[in-house]
Amino acid sequence: MIRISIIITLAATLITLAILEQHLIQGSYRELERRTDALVASIGQLGEDEKVDTDENKKMIDELYNFWVRRERHLTMLARHFDLAQVSLQIIYVRNFIYFDNKEEAYVGVLNMQYLIKTHSFNVGTSVQNVI
């Protein structure tokens, strides 16, 4: 009887930890996606002669970068660092082009970042492959 209760307790603990892991990962990616969508909207509405290195865009990309750096520290314990590093590199890529006022590259970079967020949020979730 004691063995069964130990097994049930361990299984319940593992399931709870998997749910918490999934919630942390998906919550981080949802927030990152929300901030990225706001940046896409801001850059996408610029006209031909408008600059991308506005204070608003710089503030948005800096907040996005700082958010991701804080979250990445925690997520590296749960997910593959390679997947997280790709998102980090893309954020740095977009940040540089916003600061150097290259609207086309910044817009392409932020669209690529949207793609990475959507694909990586599925890849880093709880699955048999990630547990092994």
Solvent accessible surface area in square Angstrom, and as a share of the most:
residue,aa,sasa,rsa
1,M,188,0.84
2,I,132,0.67
3,R,196,0.72
4,I,103,0.52
5,S,56,0.36
6,I,91,0.46
7,I,112,0.57
8,I,109,0.55
9,T,83,0.48
10,L,109,0.54
11,A,45,0.35
12,A,54,0.42
13,T,65,0.38
14,L,121,0.60
15,I,106,0.54
16,T,72,0.42
17,L,100,0.50
18,A,30,0.23
19,I,110,0.56
20,L,104,0.52
21,E,36,0.16
22,Q,58,0.26
23,H,123,0.55
24,L,62,0.31
25,I,1,0.00
26,Q,41,0.18
27,G,23,0.22
28,S,0,0.00
29,Y,3,0.01
30,R,136,0.50
31,E,45,0.20
32,L,0,0.00
33,E,50,0.22
34,R,140,0.51
35,R,60,0.22
36,T,0,0.00
37,D,60,0.31
38,A,46,0.36
39,L,1,0.00
40,V,22,0.13
41,A,63,0.48
42,S,11,0.07
43,I,3,0.02
44,G,44,0.42
45,Q,144,0.64
46,L,34,0.17
47,G,32,0.31
48,E,166,0.74
49,D,140,0.73
50,E,94,0.42
51,K,128,0.54
52,V,0,0.00
53,D,40,0.21
54,T,56,0.33
55,D,122,0.63
56,E,108,0.48
57,N,1,0.01
58,K,54,0.23
59,K,127,0.54
60,M,40,0.18
61,I,0,0.00
62,D,34,0.18
63,E,77,0.34
64,L,1,0.01
65,Y,58,0.22
66,N,74,0.38
67,F,9,0.04
68,W,2,0.01
69,V,45,0.26
70,R,130,0.48
71,R,77,0.28
72,E,24,0.11
73,R,164,0.60
74,H,103,0.46
75,L,1,0.00
76,T,51,0.30
77,M,154,0.69
78,L,63,0.31
79,A,16,0.12
80,R,147,0.54
81,H,104,0.47
82,F,126,0.53
83,D,11,0.06
84,L,1,0.00
85,A,25,0.20
86,Q,62,0.28
87,V,0,0.00
88,S,20,0.13
89,L,118,0.59
90,Q,19,0.09
91,I,1,0.00
92,I,69,0.35
93,Y,79,0.30
94,V,0,0.00
95,R,69,0.25
96,N,71,0.36
97,F,50,0.21
98,I,0,0.00
99,Y,90,0.34
100,F,157,0.66
101,D,49,0.25
102,N,53,0.27
103,K,37,0.16
104,E,118,0.53
105,E,65,0.29
106,A,0,0.00
107,Y,74,0.28
108,V,89,0.51
109,G,1,0.01
110,V,0,0.00
111,L,72,0.36
112,N,63,0.33
113,M,0,0.00
114,Q,32,0.14
115,Y,134,0.51
116,L,24,0.12
117,I,2,0.01
118,K,103,0.43
119,T,42,0.24
120,H,11,0.05
121,S,14,0.09
122,F,165,0.69
123,N,88,0.45
124,V,5,0.03
125,G,7,0.06
126,T,53,0.31
127,S,51,0.33
128,V,112,0.64
129,Q,159,0.71
130,N,62,0.32
131,V,115,0.66
132,I,168,0.85
